[in-house]
């Protein structure tokens, strides 16, 4: 049982770290090479952010944060993402 919990913890850590790396690399490509329009940059950023948000959600569940607070935060994040993507695109 303990081994399965550790595997789940490490899997979620890898997911969160992968999301962070994808987000940072995508933003770096946009920041340092803005003239080259790579069609994979924005999806890479959004996919990285979704992986990172999944990891944060996992940590919040593990810490015992109520579901109501988690869903309010997720709703605010989604609305902010829609507004920012409509402004930037």
PyMOL commands that set and color helices and strands:
alter all, ss='L'
color gray80, all
select helices_A, chain A and resi 2-32+41-63+67-88
alter helices_A, ss='H'
color red, helices_A
deselect
rebuild
show_as cartoon
